[in-house]
């Protein structure tokens, strides 16, 4: 089991729509900072993950 499974749960790690949307936001080499912010928040809201501590921590570390 990958670390991500522990933090997000097995369902979300296998949820291709969620993972695809997150990858588009995180790994895009052409995305602007404002687009990243908007995209991240949109995916988090769509999948009702506002209270997920791990994702909140990852978002808070985005500038590191």
N, C-alpha and C positions, 0 to 999 in steps of 0.2 A: 504494500500500500504506500502510495506516495504521500509526502507531507501535506500536499495540497488537499488530499482526500480527508485528512484529519481536520483541517481547518474549514473546508467548504462542504464536506459531506460527499458521500459517494455519488448521490444523484447529480449534484451540480457539476462534478468533475466529468461525468459522462454526458451531461446535457450539452450537446454540440452547439446549440444556438447560444447559450450562455458563454461557453468557452470561445466560440468564434467571435462574438461581439467583444469580449474582453481582450482577445488577441489583437483585434483590429484597433482597439484603443491603445493598448500597451506597446505593441511592437511596430507601430507605423513609424517609418522614418521621415515622413513628410507632414506629420500632424503638428499643428501649432499648439502652444500651451493652452489657449482658451478652448480649442477643440478637444484636447485631452480632458480638461476639467468637465466640459459639457458631456462628453461621451461616457466618462467614468460614472458621473452622477446618474445619467440616463440608464445605464446598464444596472447599476445598483438598485435604482428605484424599480425598474421593470421586474427584477427578480426578487424584490422585497428583501434586500440584504442590508438595509440601513443600520441594523443592529449587529451586524457581523463584526466582531472585535478584530479579527485577523485582517479583514479587508480594510477596516478603518485604520489600523496600524500601517498597512502597506500604503494606503493613500497618504497618510501623514509623513511617510518617509520618501515620498516621490521626488523630492529635490535633493536627496542625499546622493 
